[in-house]
């Protein structure tokens, strides 16, 4: 942290922290607040709510709003198409996270050839790793 910055400021802002009120988020995204309300109702960019039901947007939400504006105005994509694009991007991000986790497991298994990712117990239950929780026995196919 720089010497001139107060010590109580975070070093990095959480991209998912819902910190912006609707007027600030709208200004950052270059939109009218009513447009944000419409997108929220349509489920395109859904704001988190305070106890008093006020909308709060995160930096990630603002980036999504900017993307929505670009796709709509520059690419000519309708709102249903934008909703589908955002849904597919979320799905892709989830799959990338899952892939990274599986790659880590595979690397760990390869680096320690004596260990196993799973074993079968005497009852047929599958145990993950050596010290992980026990999973119920899979049912035979119908």
N, C-alpha and C positions, 0 to 999 in steps of 0.2 A: 504494500500500500504506500502511496506517496506521502511524504511528510506533511503536506498541506491538507490532506483529507482527514476529516474527523474519524476517530477510531471506531465509532458506533455504526458507521456505514458498512454494509456488506461488501465483500470484495467482488462478488458477482451476483447479479439478480437471477432468481429462479425464473426460467422461461414460462413456468406454469403458475406462478403466483398471481392470483387475481387481485391486481392492485389499482387498475384504472377504472374510474367512474365512466359512465357512458359518454359524457361530453369530451373527456380527454381521449378516450379510445377512438371516438369518431374523428377528432382532430388529427390524431396520429395516423389514422387510416385514410384521411382525406375524404371523409364521407359525412353525411348528415346523421345526427343521432337517430332520426326516425328510420333511416335505412338499417341501422344496427338493430333496432327493435324488430323490424320486419324480418331480417335474417335470423334473429333469435327465435321468433315465432315459427319460422319455416324450418328450423333445425339446421340451418347452414353453418352458422357460427353461434353456438349456444353459450351465453354468458353464465357465470356462476352467480348465485344470489346471496345477498346479505340477509340477516334475520328480518330486516324491514322490507325485503323483496327487491332491494336496489340491485341493479346489474353491476357486475365487476368483471373486467376483462384482463387477461394476462398478456404479456408481450407476445406469446405464441398466438393468442387470439387475434391480436392486432396484425401480425404477419399473415394470418389466414384471411383476414378482412382485405388486406392489400392484394392478396392473391385473387380473391373473389372479384375485386374491382378490376384487376388486370384481365382476368379470364372473360369477364363480362364486356368490358369496354374495348379492349384491344383485340381479343380473339373472337368476340361475338358469340360466346357460349351462353346458352340460356341457364337459368337458375337450377333447373333439374339436372342439367349436364354438370354444372359446377358441384352440386350436391354429390353426384356420383363420383366425380374426380376426387373430391375431398375424402369420401368414404374409401375409395381405392387406395389413396395415399396413406390413410390411417391403417388400413389392412396391411399394406406393404411395410410400414414402419413396425407393426407388430410382428410380422414374419421375419423381418431383419433382426429384431431383438431375440426372437426365438432361435433363429439360425446362429446368432452369436453365442447364445447359451449352449446350444448343442455342440458347436465347434469347440467351446471350452471343455465340455465334458469329454469329447472325443480326444482332444489334445491331452487331457489329464489321463485318460485310459491308455493312450499310446505311450506316454512318458513313464508309466508304471505298469509294465506288462503283467505283473503278478496279481494286480488288482482286477476286480470284475465290476462291471456296471450293475449287474444284477445276478442274483443266485436264486435257486428254488429251494424252499424249505421242505421238510418231510411231508407236510400237509399239502404241498403243491402251491403254497403261497409264494409270490415273487417278492424278494427283498432287493431293494435298490442299494447298490454299493455295499460296503461292509457294515456301516453303522447307521444306515438310513432307515426310514420308517418302512413297515411292511405293507405291501399292497394286497388287496383281496385277490383270490384266485379268479382268473378269467372264466367266464361261462363258456361252455362249448357252443359252436355256431348252431343256429336253429335250422 
